[in-house]
């Protein structure tokens, strides 16, 4: 259910003591007037703040529910765990005809730069999953691959989303003493400029960057997944250290969708980064497997796009600052698409919960453009 409906219903209860009393006495009888289905009426009546937070309901509003229905001013019955409620999306996937591939994967540098630091069996499982993505990408013969990542080393002019509009892109892994992994790829300047124009047409802030120096965020996944250098690459870069908005990432993805709809190119999408991953001093190496599991279940059940409803803090607190990269791709795909998880490995030495998954756009319906 849309979080706006949930928030409106809870606020309406707060505006009328009589309505609140009637709802407490008979949630099933009152719910229809609040626009609630039976499931969410039950969640609210039990004061299940954790489930409401998992749906993206504003924390200030969920506190009201805890106080009303549990008489618990200290909120001691809630915690910071996000809980998958077991429900699949009811949305019918509406993938554009010319989106021929979509996937997500981590971009951990150590996977290529020094894989020996992690358990070899886990590395083999991850590399096997990347090989499956590569085969799937090669089979659909895309004209262009749009790849999302976050900024690690490069300094851009703004705090906005960045689109690489260059005719070619190059990058180095010399930061990790692996210059042998350096890469040079062709771009698609014209299509990239169309993406910029689409975002600006939706009143979104976007930076058109003539130069995007590829770092491990793009080099690692592209070396593992890209079947041919004949495929043009358009990098889209988020800057979570400057601005962080899950809602904004979804909106940018929706603008990207418009640009793709106006193109005749066969387009592939690849989201990179995460899952849980901290660079904070004293926290590097931590992995939040519980929250990673919540994210993966949402993606597997076609509800990945709902994660844009979360406030920034929950994602950041659970080490998910790179998930903006994924939300852009999910925004371009639309709701309802169920991902297939190829691998998930929580690896402390390299510092995160690493995953590889395929959105299987070719098997889940398409819109005609």
HUJO-V463177 format. One record per pair of residues at least 24 apart in sequence whose C-alpha atoms are under 8 Angstrom apart, sorted by the first residue. I is the first residue (numbers start at 1). J is the second residue. Records with the same first field share a line. If there is no record, write none. Layout:
I->J + J
This chain:
3->55 + 56 + 57 + 309
4->57
5->35 + 36
6->36 + 40 + 57
7->57 + 58 + 61
9->34 + 35 + 36
10->61 + 65
11->61
24->69
44->69
45->69
46->70
48->78
49->78
50->78 + 79 + 80 + 81 + 82 + 83
51->82 + 83 + 84 + 85
53->82 + 310
54->82 + 83 + 84 + 310
55->306 + 307 + 309 + 310
56->306 + 307 + 308 + 309 + 310 + 311
57->309 + 310
58->311
81->290 + 291
82->291 + 294
83->294
84->294 + 297 + 298
87->301
88->301 + 302 + 303
89->301 + 302 + 303 + 335 + 336
90->336
91->335 + 336
92->335 + 336 + 337 + 365
93->334 + 335 + 336 + 337 + 364 + 365 + 366
94->333 + 334 + 335 + 336 + 365 + 366 + 367
95->333 + 334 + 361 + 364 + 365 + 366 + 367
96->261 + 333 + 366 + 367 + 368 + 369
97->366 + 367 + 368 + 369
98->260 + 261 + 264 + 265 + 266 + 267
99->260 + 266 + 267 + 268 + 269 + 361
100->140 + 142 + 266 + 267 + 268 + 361 + 362
101->136 + 137 + 140 + 142 + 267 + 268 + 269 + 359 + 360 + 361 + 362
102->268 + 269 + 270 + 329 + 358 + 359 + 360 + 361
103->133 + 269 + 270 + 271 + 356 + 357 + 358 + 359 + 360
104->270 + 271 + 272 + 326 + 355 + 356 + 357 + 358 + 359
105->130 + 221 + 270 + 271 + 272 + 273 + 274 + 354 + 355 + 356 + 357
106->221 + 272 + 273 + 274 + 275 + 354 + 355 + 356
107->216 + 217 + 218 + 220 + 221 + 272 + 273 + 274
108->216 + 217 + 220 + 273 + 350 + 354
109->176 + 216 + 217 + 220
110->350
111->220
112->220
113->176 + 177 + 178
117->349 + 350
118->347 + 348 + 349 + 350
122->345
125->343
126->343 + 344 + 345 + 355 + 356
127->224
129->342 + 343 + 356 + 357
130->224 + 225 + 356
131->224 + 225
133->225 + 357 + 358
134->224 + 225 + 226 + 227
135->227
137->225 + 226 + 227 + 268
138->226 + 227
141->266
142->231 + 265 + 266 + 267 + 268
143->231 + 232 + 265 + 266 + 267 + 268
144->188 + 231 + 232 + 233 + 234 + 265 + 266 + 267 + 268
145->231 + 232 + 233 + 234 + 267 + 268 + 269 + 270
146->233 + 234 + 235 + 236 + 267 + 268 + 269 + 270
147->218 + 233 + 234 + 235 + 236 + 269 + 270 + 271 + 272
148->235 + 236 + 237 + 238 + 270 + 271 + 272 + 325 + 326 + 328 + 329
149->217 + 218 + 235 + 236 + 237 + 238 + 271 + 272 + 273 + 322 + 325
150->217 + 237 + 238 + 239 + 240 + 273 + 322 + 325
151->237 + 238 + 239 + 240
152->215 + 217
153->215
154->212 + 213
156->209
157->207
158->207
159->239 + 242 + 243
160->205 + 206 + 207 + 238 + 239 + 243
161->205 + 206 + 207 + 236 + 237 + 238 + 239
162->206 + 207 + 208 + 209 + 236 + 237 + 238
163->192 + 195 + 196 + 206 + 207 + 208 + 209 + 234 + 235 + 236 + 237
164->189 + 192 + 208 + 209 + 210 + 211 + 212 + 234 + 235 + 236
165->189 + 190 + 192 + 193 + 208 + 209 + 210 + 211 + 234
166->209 + 210 + 211 + 212
169->211 + 212 + 213 + 214 + 233
170->212 + 213 + 214
171->213 + 214 + 215 + 219
172->213 + 214 + 215 + 216 + 219
173->215 + 216 + 219
181->219
182->219
183->219
185->229 + 232 + 233
186->229 + 230 + 231 + 232 + 233
187->232 + 233 + 234
188->232 + 233 + 234
192->234
194->259
195->255 + 256 + 259 + 260
198->255 + 256 + 258 + 259
199->252 + 255 + 256
202->255
204->252
217->272 + 273
218->272
221->272
237->325
238->324 + 325
240->321 + 322 + 324
244->312 + 321 + 324
245->311 + 312 + 324
246->307 + 308 + 309 + 310 + 311 + 312 + 324 + 327
247->308 + 309
249->308 + 324 + 325 + 327 + 328 + 331
250->305 + 308 + 327 + 328 + 330 + 331 + 332
251->328 + 331
252->328 + 331
253->327 + 328 + 329 + 330 + 331 + 332 + 333
254->328 + 331 + 332 + 334
255->332
256->332
257->331 + 332 + 333
261->369
269->329
270->329
271->325 + 326 + 328 + 329
272->322 + 325 + 326
273->322 + 323 + 325 + 326
274->320 + 321 + 322 + 323 + 352 + 353 + 354 + 355
275->319 + 320 + 322 + 323 + 352 + 353 + 354 + 355
276->318 + 319 + 320 + 352 + 353 + 354
277->319 + 320 + 321 + 351 + 352 + 353
278->319 + 351 + 352
284->351
285->347 + 348 + 349 + 350 + 351 + 352
286->348 + 351 + 352
287->319 + 346 + 347 + 348 + 351 + 352 + 353
288->318 + 319 + 353
289->346 + 353
291->318
292->353
296->341
299->337 + 338 + 339
300->338 + 339 + 340 + 341
301->336 + 337 + 338 + 339
302->335 + 336 + 337 + 338 + 339
303->335 + 336 + 337 + 338
304->330 + 335
305->330 + 331 + 334 + 335
337->361 + 364
